[in-house]
Amino acid sequence: MENKLKVDNVSLSFGGVKVLTSVSFEMEKNSILSVIGPNGAGKTSLVNCINGFYKPQHGTILFGDHDLTRLPSHKIAKLGVGRTFQQIELYTGLTTVGNLLAGRHMLMSSGMVAGAFFFGKARLEEVKHRKAVEEIIDLLEMEHIRDEVVGNLSYGLRKRVELGRALAMEPALLVLDEPMAGMNVEEKEDMVRFILDVYDLKGTSIVLIEHDMGIVMDISHTVIVLDFGIKIADGAPTEVAKNQAVIKAYLGCN
Amino acid sequence: MTNTLPHLLLENYRKFRDSRVAMRRKALGLWHEYTWADSYEHVKYLAYGLMQLGLKPKEKVAIIGENDPEWYWAEYASQAAWAVPFGIFVDAHHDELEYYLKHSDSTFVLAHDQEQVDKILSLIDELPNIKKIVYWDPKGLWALEDKRIIYFYDVIALGKEYEKNHNGLFEEMVDKVQEDDIAVFCYTSGTTGRPKAAMLTHKGLVETARNWFSVDPWYHSDEYLSYLPPAWAAEQFLGITGGLIAQITVNFPEKAETVQENMREIGPQIIFYSSRLWEGTASLIQAKIADTIKIKRWLYDLFMPVGYKAADCRFNHKQMPLYWKVLNLLGEWMLFRPLRDKIGMRDLRYGYSSGASISPDMIRLFHAMGINLKSLYGLSETGINVIGYEDNFSPDVTGKVLPNSQIRITEVGEIAIKSQSLLKGYYKNEEAFREKVRDGWFYTGDYGYIDEQDRLTVIDRIEDMRELRGGTKFSPQFTEIRLRFCPYIKDALTIGGKDRDYVTSIINIDFENVGKWAEARHIAYTTFVDLSQKPEVYGLILEHIQRVNRVLPYGARIKKFVNLHKEFDADEAELTRSRKIRRSFVEDRYSSLIDALYSEKHQEVIEAPITYRDGRTGMIKTVVTINPVPEAPRTEPTGEKRP
């Protein structure tokens, strides 16, 4: 699948507030790209533009041959862009399996009547999707919470379920908005392991927003630094770490 | 009679082929079945594959992983190829792993997953003998390009290829395995010193299982849940050998965390837990009952005394009056059966317990619910030798000796065992063997006594028996297992010695249960440390200590105790891998705290180094309170029998 992401000269403002100013970058396919920057730098706004929650006033976002800029978000999802959210957005009343199956909703094609009576194609489809879901459960080590209602799970586990749901739609590009926020060291290590497993196994490109610099420097191929909506650096982790502008944005002085 | 494991496997294959299920495992949410033919093929191809990769007779094969069919197959295949397999606990640290692999001169390692492979690869430069590492769970290892590692099913494929030109070789190889050959190494858990490798023969394994079944028969239709680590001798005797002999279905849980759930799905007739796991199950039940709705709690409170009464009648071979019988039957349908069903033990026929001894209270509790829990006694070196007989059962004794084993008590109270399953020796340690085995008797180092009905009671390790300054003898473990019966106490260390006037105890509270207790009483707490030092929690623990004190001889009663600010942890070497306390190490580590227990102090500041899971170390500083246990009136205990 052609899954190269190209963000070209994107600007976004809410009324008089400029959130993103002419941000451009290209992402190699099959790579991990991290977006970092101080609070309010526009990281989440940028990924919201990628998956269609916000419509930038200027610029284009290309994913393969498709222009995402004016597409509604459900169509962008169909093109293979999956994401998780900084604030967990799950169906809290459903089980883990239920949430993952919901993530595969757009891959299901049997009609309402067939589904209601559970015959023929609907049945075959259910089996196929359940199998795919079980593979994700295995990958993310969620066997013990398979049938637990998500609302009862701990924060760290819910984050994992959310990653699972994003994976369920079999994305070519996975956008992870702070998947490790609020986790302890051990949970973070697990999460990094899962992200790398997904990357190794499925070859999914990953856009990662993360504040833990240790992790960012460890696993990303490219790092983009935003500050007040302007891209101030772009490159390999080691280069970015030495960049004076980045140090200034983070520490406020030279 | 067939007396080697590969031979038994071959026989079962010839008898049943695809008509009967040998193993069942849950993966991707479904139970997958392996017939005897599947098992046989896996073992055959694996043996061929390993030989292709350079496995030679007499070489050692290390197996490290969770319970899985692959674990079992690896063992049978190594034996068929005339090599010697042995298991390593999955949570073994780097240095432990290095010791096992070096000491055994292993040439192959069968490792479960990425975690184990990573551990071994980090040591590989120290281990020139290792020819290949075989892994059976490829997760996370897809991207790793390394010539030294190979996927389990690639080895199987190699074996399949090999068979094309060597049809029937496997059967010839199996025929040449002798019953006196070494079947497996069992590293003894080593409460003292480095673990020793006991060399067990095929005959030893097979005889233990056969003698066992002459007392507790297992049937073809039985389901067994494999949960104890196969690195442990007990699982070798029961699951790995017993499964072949009784031709039952061995079930493997999906993950360690899903055992409870999987138990319910399978409804096994036979399970084998360590005493720690039984204790865990009991506190789980008690915690859930405390949490449940009123009517259920009411039923529990109503029928449990009936269950106890029925159990006591069974123990004493007394007829129960008719109205009690009716009540018990009501209880069976309204409480016991649903309760057993919840924990997956509805159809359980035998629940075995091994490891450190189990409290009589615990046995009574499970029997009251209709669960036939019995303890057994044996060592890696001697097989299983003592078991609770159905017709002569008592919760207070360990059991009677099995056929073809003999037991005697030496002058100092040490248990000595003679059996068909005696080890052949310790690997590379003749001296230890000569010291332990004299005139065919194995000297266990355990203290016990035999009663007038020829029933053995095991008290403790002799070296762990203590004497106070006044000359009072007591067994710390005896006290500890009774303390641990309390759902709020997870672990306890009892202290005393020739230079001490009285007995004291260091308590680990059970965080989950005490936490729930505190919540129900609106006691706010933050962490384990905070909760453990709450005055209310001290009150709660004190109450239970006083209860235990009532059944202890006057001189052996606990006079002071402290709630430790952390749990004893195997990662910090405070516990062995089978969760026994490493007494001298812990006493040394908390020596200042122990001194404080024997002084007038009311508080003590502890500075303890801690090891995080990722290997980093740190210091924590905590203030703990030392609590006296008020004197109970001087009466000798009743009910509880003491040597």
Interface residues (C-beta under 8 A of the other chain):
Chain A: R130 K131 E134 E135 I137 D138 L139 E141 E143 H144 R146 V185 E186 E189 R193 L196 D197 D200 L201
Chain B: A27 L28 G29 L30 K139 G140 W142 A143 E254 K255 E257 T258 E261 Y612 R613 D614
